[in-house]
Amino acid sequence: MAPTGLKAVVGEKIITGVIKSVKKDGEWKVLIVDHISMRILSSCCKMSDILAEGVTIVEDINKRREPISSLEAIYLISPVEKSVRALINDFKDTAFTYKAAHIFFTDTCADGLFAEIGRSRVAKVAKTLKEINVAFLPYESQVFSLDDSTSMHSFYSPVASGDKGKVMENLAEQIATLCDTLKEYPAIRYRSGPEENARLAEEVYQRLNAHKADNPSMGEGADKARSQLLIVDRGFDPISPILHELTFQAMVYDLLDIKQDIYSYQTTGVGDSKEREVLLDEDDDLWVQLRHMHIADVTKKVTELLRTFCESKRMSTDNANIKDLSQMLKKMPQYQKELSLYSTHLHLAEACMKKFKASLDKLCEVEQDLAMGSDAEGEPLKDPMKCIVPVLLNNDIEAYDKIRIILLYIFHKKKGIGEENLNKLIQHANIQADSNIITNLQHLGCNIISGGPNAGKTLPDKKERTESTYQLSRWTPTIKDVMENAIEDKLDKKQWPFISNPAPINTSQTAVSARFGHWHKNKSPTECRSGPRLIVFVIGGVSHSEMRSAYEVTRATDAKWEVLIGSSHILTPTSFLNDLKTLDKVLVPDC
């Protein structure tokens, strides 16, 4: 699948703005990257696309490399001391590692490092020196990450080492490069209350203005004046990251062992079982089609798609051989790639269902009732304690699942619970070793202990939703309400103040002509986005259900708006609880 949205924009910026800009016919070049730029590059460009543009090899700047003095090198690196020193080292000896250097920094290079380059021999061989302003990871077509999993600690830990102001400045610059890349100059709003939100919003505003001065076409276009950037803190909705979600992507990341978006499993079938690895990303059309579906629909859908595929290839199908894909592979070896994709997704869905049936169905019911404050019939919960005690006393349920239930019980109580009550729950559940997770949520501004530091703070009211859903998926992330209200211009201006007043917005929409309204379909992905964008940044991590909301809200506007959501990092329920667990400890930096 060709990348779309954010990935396509960044991919095009790198191929056109970096590699093609220095390409010469008949000349090969070396591409040198560091850890950060490699992650950006691999998230949106295929190696074949890079090699097709005259690059002969891609190398890591921090590893030992063979000199290739007959070729020029393109350096796509982040402006950090380690990478700049490595660049300088490549040209410090009489024999240069490469013939010349084309240097592209991912974002603004500090004056001190810039001066060092100027004083070094690099200055003699540098033919290009540019900043490309891509200091973020395009994680999906509508999701970005700033690739910093320590961000929650930096923002919310009472024992955070380092300079919080510096962390803010870096994040703000990264968010500004996102807007620059998208050619957006949005009005900035933030959730009032937590001072971090206002401070970060102000920092982003300063940096956006600096980018706009360098790049005056940012934000130009008929509808672009309506674009907005919302800054919200993780404490705004602590429920979405801890619920067991039953949509495919969220469930896979919550229940299975996914490392760097890779799922490893044993294939079964005739003969030896083999270890397989599969990357869950947008190059896989099937994954894109299935990831936001409810697990109950996924297996049905895969089976249906598989049947259609086989029929289109004149292959007979019945339920027996749908189950045994290895037999089909023998008959249709030429379709191995397609059939193994179907097989992978059936395997993923079955692995999720196995875990769900083993222990989660009852748990999910209790979670949804607590989060919604009512049961599946809409009756208010009379005795929530009665719902949670069997879960807490059950030794087969893992500690983190019990913590998720206790937290939902506390949020259900709205005003927090007494310290003595909390201690009893911790004892019943036998989770003393991890109990600081619960109290550490107070650092995010959540009301955990009644009369405690956040007394009086309540979670935002939720929209009434009438659309029918599965009983175990009644909860909607609070951010979805906010996205919808922002697009309809219904966000409360006191609760969501602007940093500077935006241009007046005309909310009436012009109808799309049925005959000519889709003229842009054949344009390149970066050209076709002329409508406004809503960009949401969550301080401290974003959950998969919130990512899904961005796509759902975009779809509901018939793509008149595009909603993007991002954070410092992507959360799973386990990683969120792990982040909370370390808030009261001093982090030891990775060296």
C-alpha positions in Angstrom: 0.0 0.0 0.0 1.4 3.4 -0.9 1.9 5.5 2.2 -0.8 8.0 2.8 -1.3 11.0 5.1 1.6 11.9 7.4 3.9 9.1 6.2 3.5 10.1 2.6 4.2 13.8 3.4 7.4 13.0 5.3 8.5 10.3 2.8 8.1 12.8 -0.1 10.0 15.5 1.9 13.0 13.2 2.5 13.1 11.7 -1.1 12.5 15.1 -2.8 14.0 17.6 -0.3 17.0 15.6 0.6 18.0 12.8 -1.8 16.8 14.1 -5.1 18.0 17.6 -4.3 21.6 16.5 -4.6 21.2 13.8 -7.1 23.3 13.9 -10.3 22.9 11.5 -13.2 25.5 8.8 -13.2 26.7 9.6 -9.7 26.1 7.3 -6.7 26.0 8.6 -3.2 26.3 7.2 0.3 23.5 8.0 2.8 24.7 8.3 6.4 22.1 8.3 9.2 22.0 8.3 13.0 19.6 6.5 15.4 16.9 9.2 15.3 17.0 9.8 11.5 17.0 6.1 10.8 13.8 5.7 12.7 12.2 8.5 10.8 13.5 7.2 7.5 12.4 3.6 8.0 8.9 4.7 9.2 8.1 6.3 5.8 10.5 5.3 3.1 11.3 1.9 1.5 14.9 1.0 1.0 14.1 0.3 -2.7 12.9 3.9 -3.1 16.1 5.3 -1.6 18.4 3.1 -3.7 16.4 4.0 -6.8 17.5 7.6 -6.3 21.2 6.9 -6.7 22.1 5.9 -3.2 24.4 2.9 -3.1 24.5 2.2 0.6 22.9 3.4 3.9 25.2 3.5 6.9 25.0 4.3 10.6 27.2 7.3 11.5 28.0 5.8 14.9 29.4 2.5 13.5 32.8 1.9 12.0 32.6 2.4 8.3 34.9 1.7 5.4 36.1 5.0 3.7 34.7 5.5 0.2 36.7 8.5 -0.9 35.4 8.3 -4.5 31.8 9.0 -3.5 30.0 12.0 -2.0 27.9 11.4 1.2 24.5 12.6 2.2 24.3 13.1 6.0 20.7 12.9 7.3 21.3 13.3 11.0 19.8 14.9 14.1 21.7 18.0 15.4 23.0 16.3 18.6 26.6 16.4 19.8 27.3 12.7 19.2 26.3 12.8 15.5 28.0 16.2 14.8 31.2 14.9 16.4 31.0 11.8 14.2 30.5 13.9 11.1 33.6 16.1 12.0 35.6 12.9 12.6 34.9 11.6 9.1 36.9 14.6 7.7 39.6 15.2 10.3 42.3 13.1 8.8 44.2 13.9 5.6 42.4 11.1 3.8 38.7 12.0 4.0 36.1 9.2 4.5 34.1 10.6 1.6 34.7 12.9 -1.4 32.2 15.6 -0.1 29.3 16.1 2.3 25.7 17.1 1.8 24.5 17.7 5.4 20.8 17.7 6.3 19.8 18.2 9.9 16.4 16.9 11.1 15.8 20.2 12.9 17.5 23.3 14.1 21.2 23.0 14.9 22.4 24.8 18.0 24.8 27.7 17.4 27.6 26.0 19.4 27.6 22.9 17.3 27.2 24.9 14.1 30.3 26.9 15.0 32.2 23.6 15.6 31.4 22.4 12.1 32.5 25.8 10.8 35.9 25.5 12.5 36.4 21.9 11.3 37.6 20.6 8.0 34.0 19.7 7.2 33.5 23.3 6.1 35.9 22.7 3.2 34.0 19.7 1.8 30.4 20.6 2.7 28.4 21.3 -0.5 25.0 21.4 1.2 23.9 22.4 4.7 20.2 22.5 5.4 17.7 21.9 8.2 14.7 19.8 7.0 12.4 20.3 10.0 11.3 16.7 10.6 11.9 16.1 14.3 9.1 13.5 14.8 8.2 10.0 13.8 5.2 9.5 11.4 4.0 6.4 13.2 0.8 6.0 11.1 -0.9 8.1 8.4 -2.7 10.1 11.1 -0.5 9.4 14.2 2.9 10.9 15.1 5.3 10.2 17.9 8.1 12.3 19.3 9.9 9.0 20.2 10.6 9.9 23.9 9.2 7.4 26.3 10.7 9.2 29.3 8.5 12.3 28.7 5.8 11.4 31.3 8.6 11.2 33.9 10.1 14.6 32.8 6.7 16.3 33.0 5.1 14.7 36.0 7.6 13.2 38.4 8.3 15.0 41.6 11.9 13.7 41.5 12.6 14.4 37.8 16.2 15.3 37.2 17.1 17.7 34.5 15.6 20.9 33.3 11.9 20.7 32.7 12.1 23.9 30.7 14.6 22.3 28.3 12.3 19.3 27.8 9.4 21.6 27.0 11.5 23.6 24.5 12.5 20.3 22.7 9.0 19.0 22.6 7.7 22.4 21.3 10.3 22.5 18.6 9.4 18.9 17.5 5.7 19.9 17.4 6.6 23.0 15.4 8.5 20.9 12.8 5.3 18.7 12.4 3.3 21.8 11.6 6.0 23.1 9.3 6.1 19.7 7.4 2.3 19.8 7.1 2.4 23.4 6.0 0.0 24.3 8.8 0.0 27.4 11.0 -2.8 26.4 13.4 -4.5 28.3 16.1 -3.2 26.8 19.4 -5.5 25.8 22.2 -4.8 24.0 25.4 -6.8 22.4 28.3 -6.9 24.9 31.1 -5.9 23.8 34.5 -2.5 22.0 34.4 0.2 24.7 34.1 2.3 22.4 31.8 -0.4 22.6 29.1 -0.3 26.4 29.0 3.5 26.5 29.1 3.9 24.0 26.3 1.3 25.8 24.2 3.2 29.1 24.7 6.5 27.5 23.7 4.9 25.9 20.6 3.5 29.3 19.7 6.9 31.0 19.9 8.5 28.3 17.7 5.6 28.3 15.2 6.1 32.0 14.6 9.8 31.5 14.1 9.0 28.8 11.5 6.4 31.0 9.8 9.0 33.8 9.5 11.3 31.4 7.6 8.5 29.8 5.6 5.7 32.4 5.0 3.6 30.0 3.0 2.8 28.0 6.1 -1.0 27.9 6.8 -1.9 29.5 3.4 -5.0 28.2 1.7 -8.7 28.7 1.7 -9.6 26.4 4.6 -6.3 26.4 6.5 -7.3 29.3 8.8 -9.6 26.8 10.5 -6.8 24.4 11.5 -6.2 24.0 15.2 -3.6 22.4 17.5 -4.9 21.2 20.8 -2.6 20.4 23.7 -4.0 18.1 26.4 -2.5 16.4 29.4 -2.6 12.6 30.1 -4.5 13.2 33.4 -7.4 14.5 31.3 -8.5 11.0 30.6 -6.7 8.3 32.7 -9.5 5.8 31.8 -8.8 5.1 28.1 -5.2 3.9 28.6 -6.2 1.3 31.3 -9.3 -0.3 29.8 -9.1 -3.6 28.0 -9.9 -2.5 24.5 -11.5 -5.1 22.2 -10.6 -3.5 18.9 -8.0 -5.5 17.0 -4.9 -3.2 17.1 -5.4 -2.2 20.8 -6.0 -5.8 21.8 -3.0 -7.1 19.9 -0.7 -4.6 21.6 -2.3 -5.1 25.0 -2.3 -8.9 25.2 0.4 -10.1 22.9 4.1 -9.7 23.0 4.7 -7.0 20.3 8.2 -5.6 20.2 8.9 -2.6 18.0 5.7 -3.4 16.0 6.9 -6.9 15.3 4.8 -10.0 16.2 6.7 -13.3 16.4 4.9 -16.6 16.4 5.3 -20.3 15.5 3.5 -21.4 12.3 1.7 -24.7 12.4 1.0 -26.9 9.5 2.2 -29.9 7.7 5.8 -30.7 8.5 8.0 -28.5 10.8 6.6 -25.5 12.5 8.6 -22.4 11.8 9.3 -19.2 13.7 7.7 -16.3 11.8 8.0 -12.6 12.3 5.5 -10.1 10.9 5.7 -6.2 11.0 2.4 -4.6 11.8 2.4 -1.5 9.8 0.6 0.4 7.0 2.4 -1.4 4.2 0.1 -4.3 5.1 -3.3 -3.4 3.5 -5.0 -6.1 5.5 -3.8 -4.7 8.8 -5.0 -1.2 7.8 -8.4 -2.7 7.0 -8.7 -4.7 10.2 -6.9 -2.7 12.9 -9.9 -0.6 14.1 -12.5 -3.4 13.9 -13.9 -5.1 16.9 -12.3 -8.5 17.5 -15.7 -10.2 17.1 -15.7 -9.0 13.4 -12.1 -9.6 12.6 -12.0 -13.4 12.1 -15.3 -13.1 10.1 -13.8 -10.4 7.9 -10.5 -12.2 7.3 -12.3 -15.4 6.4 -14.6 -13.5 4.1 -11.7 -11.7 2.4 -9.8 -15.0 2.0 -12.8 -16.7 0.4 -13.2 -13.8 -2.0 -9.5 -13.9 -2.9 -9.6 -17.7 -3.5 -12.7 -17.4 -5.6 -11.1 -14.7 -7.7 -8.3 -17.2 -8.4 -10.7 -19.9 -9.3 -9.9 -21.9 -6.2 -12.6 -23.9 -4.5 -13.1 -23.0 -0.9 -14.9 -24.6 2.0 -14.6 -24.1 5.7 -12.3 -27.1 6.1 -9.5 -25.7 3.9 -10.0 -22.1 5.0 -8.8 -23.4 8.4 -5.9 -25.3 6.8 -4.0 -22.6 4.9 -0.9 -24.8 4.5 -2.9 -27.1 2.2 -4.0 -24.2 0.1 -0.4 -23.0 -0.1 0.6 -26.3 -1.6 -2.0 -25.9 -4.3 -1.3 -22.2 -4.9 2.4 -21.6 -4.2 2.4 -18.5 -6.5 0.1 -16.8 -3.9 2.3 -17.5 -0.9 2.7 -13.8 0.0 -1.1 -13.1 0.0 -2.1 -16.4 1.7 0.5 -16.0 4.5 -0.9 -12.5 5.2 -4.4 -14.0 5.8 -2.8 -16.7 7.8 -0.9 -14.2 10.0 -4.1 -12.1 10.8 -6.1 -15.2 11.5 -3.3 -16.3 13.9 -3.3 -12.8 15.6 -7.0 -12.8 16.0 -7.0 -16.4 17.4 -4.2 -15.5 19.9 -6.2 -12.5 21.1 -9.4 -14.6 21.5 -7.6 -17.3 23.4 -6.4 -14.8 26.0 -9.8 -13.1 26.1 -11.7 -16.4 26.7 -9.2 -17.5 29.3 -9.7 -14.7 31.7 -10.9 -11.4 30.2 -14.6 -11.7 29.4 -15.8 -11.2 33.0 -13.1 -8.6 33.6 -14.1 -6.5 30.6 -17.7 -6.4 31.8 -16.7 -5.1 35.2 -14.4 -2.5 33.6 -17.0 -1.2 31.2 -19.6 -1.0 34.0 -17.2 1.0 36.2 -16.1 3.3 33.4 -19.6 4.0 32.2 -21.2 4.1 35.7 -23.9 1.8 34.4 -24.4 -1.7 33.2 -25.1 -2.9 29.6 -28.8 -2.1 30.0 -28.0 1.4 31.1 -29.0 0.8 34.7 -26.8 2.8 37.1 -24.3 0.7 39.2 -25.8 0.2 42.7 -22.9 -1.5 44.4 -19.6 -1.2 42.6 -17.7 -2.7 45.5 -19.7 -6.0 44.9 -18.5 -6.0 41.3 -14.8 -5.6 42.1 -14.3 -7.8 45.2 -14.4 -11.2 43.3 -11.8 -9.8 40.8 -9.5 -8.7 43.6 -9.7 -12.0 45.5 -9.1 -14.1 42.4 -5.5 -15.4 42.4 -5.6 -16.2 38.7 -5.9 -12.6 37.8 -2.6 -10.7 37.3 -1.6 -7.8 39.5 -1.7 -5.2 36.7 -5.3 -6.3 35.8 -6.3 -5.9 39.4 -4.7 -2.4 39.5 -6.7 -1.4 36.4 -9.9 -2.5 38.2 -9.0 -0.6 41.4 -8.3 2.6 39.4 -11.6 2.3 37.5 -13.4 1.9 40.8 -11.7 5.0 42.2 -12.6 7.0 39.0 -16.1 5.8 39.3 -16.3 7.2 42.8 -15.5 10.7 41.3 -14.2 12.2 44.6 -11.5 9.7 45.3 -11.6 7.1 48.1 -10.4 7.2 51.7 -6.8 6.1 52.4 -7.9 3.3 54.7 -10.3 2.0 52.0 -7.5 2.1 49.4 -5.2 0.1 51.7 -7.9 -2.5 52.2 -8.3 -2.9 48.5 -4.5 -3.2 48.0 -4.4 -5.9 50.7 -7.4 -7.9 49.3 -5.8 -7.8 45.8 -2.4 -8.6 47.2 -0.7 -6.0 45.1 1.4 -4.2 47.7 4.6 -4.4 45.5 2.9 -2.3 42.8 0.6 -0.1 44.9 2.6 3.1 44.2 1.1 3.0 40.6 -2.2 4.0 42.1 -1.0 6.8 44.3 1.4 8.1 41.6 -1.6 9.0 39.4 -2.0 11.9 41.7 1.1 13.5 40.0 -1.0 13.6 36.8 -3.6 15.7 38.6 -6.1 12.8 39.2 -8.2 12.7 42.3 -7.3 9.4 44.0 -7.5 9.9 47.7 -10.5 11.9 49.0 -9.2 15.1 50.7 -5.8 14.5 49.0 -3.8 16.9 46.9 -6.3 16.9 44.0 -9.5 17.1 46.0 -12.2 18.8 44.0 -10.8 17.9 40.6 -13.1 15.8 38.5 -12.8 14.1 35.2 -14.6 15.9 32.3 -18.3 15.1 31.6 -18.8 12.7 28.7 -21.1 13.1 25.7 -24.2 11.0 25.6 -23.8 8.5 22.7 -26.7 6.5 21.4 -25.0 4.5 18.6 -25.2 0.8 19.2 -21.9 -0.9 20.2 -20.8 -4.2 21.6 -21.6 -4.5 25.3 -18.0 -4.8 26.2 -17.0 -1.8 24.2 -19.3 0.9 25.4 -16.6 3.4 26.5 -15.5 6.1 24.1 -12.2 8.0 24.8 -12.9 11.5 26.1 -10.6 12.9 23.4 -13.1 11.8 20.8 -15.7 14.2 22.3 -13.1 17.0 22.2 -12.2 16.3 18.6 -15.8 16.4 17.5 -16.5 19.6 19.5 -13.4 21.3 18.1 -14.4 20.6 14.5 -18.0 21.8 15.2 -16.5 24.9 16.9 -18.3 23.9 20.1 -15.3 23.7 22.5 -15.7 25.8 25.6 -13.3 28.8 25.2 -12.8 28.9 29.0 -11.8 25.3 29.3 -9.9 25.3 26.0 -8.4 28.8 25.7 -6.5 30.0 22.6 -2.9 31.2 22.9 -3.8 34.0 20.5 -7.2 34.7 19.0 -7.6 32.9 15.6 -9.2 34.4 12.5 -13.0 34.2 12.6 -14.2 30.9 11.3 -17.1 30.4 9.0 -18.4 27.0 10.0 -20.9 26.6 7.1 -19.4 24.1 4.7 -19.7 24.3 0.9 -21.2 21.1 -0.5 -18.9 18.8 -2.5 -20.0 18.6 -6.1 -20.9 15.0 -7.0 -19.3 15.4 -10.5 -16.3 17.5 -9.8 -15.9 17.4 -6.0 -13.3 14.6 -6.1 -11.0 16.1 -8.7 -8.1 15.8 -6.3 -8.2 12.0 -6.1 -5.4 11.6 -8.6 -3.1 14.2 -7.2 -0.1 13.3 -5.1 -0.8 12.7 -1.4 0.8 15.9 -0.3 -1.0 18.1 -2.8 -4.5 16.9 -2.1 -4.9 18.0 1.5 -6.4 21.5 1.2 -9.0 21.2 4.0 -8.3 22.1 7.6 -6.5 19.8 10.1 -7.1 19.2 13.7 -3.8 18.2 15.4 -4.0 16.8 19.0 -0.9 16.5 21.2 -1.2 14.5 24.4 1.5 15.1 27.0 2.6 11.8 28.5 1.5 9.2 25.9 -1.4 8.3 23.7 -3.4 5.1 23.7 -4.5 3.0 20.7 -8.2 3.8 21.3 -7.4 7.5 21.1 -5.5 6.9 17.9 -8.5 5.1 16.5 -10.7 8.1 17.4 -8.7 10.3 15.1 -9.6 8.1 12.1 -13.2 7.7 13.1 -13.7 11.5 13.5 -12.0 12.1 10.1 -14.3 9.6 8.5 -17.4 11.2 10.0 -16.5 14.5 8.4 -16.3 12.8 5.0 -12.6 13.7 5.1 -13.4 17.5 5.0 -11.2 17.6 8.1 -8.2 15.5 8.8 -7.5 14.7 12.5 -4.0 13.8 13.6 -3.1 12.7 17.1 0.3 12.2 18.6 2.3 12.2 21.8 5.8 11.7 23.1 5.2 7.9 22.7 2.5 5.3 22.1 1.0 3.7 25.2 -0.2 0.2 26.0 -1.9 -0.4 29.3 1.2 -2.2 30.6 3.6 0.5 29.5 1.3 3.2 31.0 1.3 1.5 34.4 5.1 1.0 34.1 5.5 4.7 33.4 3.4 5.5 36.5 5.3 3.0 38.6 8.6 5.0 38.0 7.2 8.4 38.7 8.4 8.5 42.3 11.8 7.1 41.4 14.8 8.8 39.9 15.4 7.6 36.4 18.8 6.3 35.5 19.5 7.5 31.9 20.4 4.9 29.3 24.0 5.4 28.4 
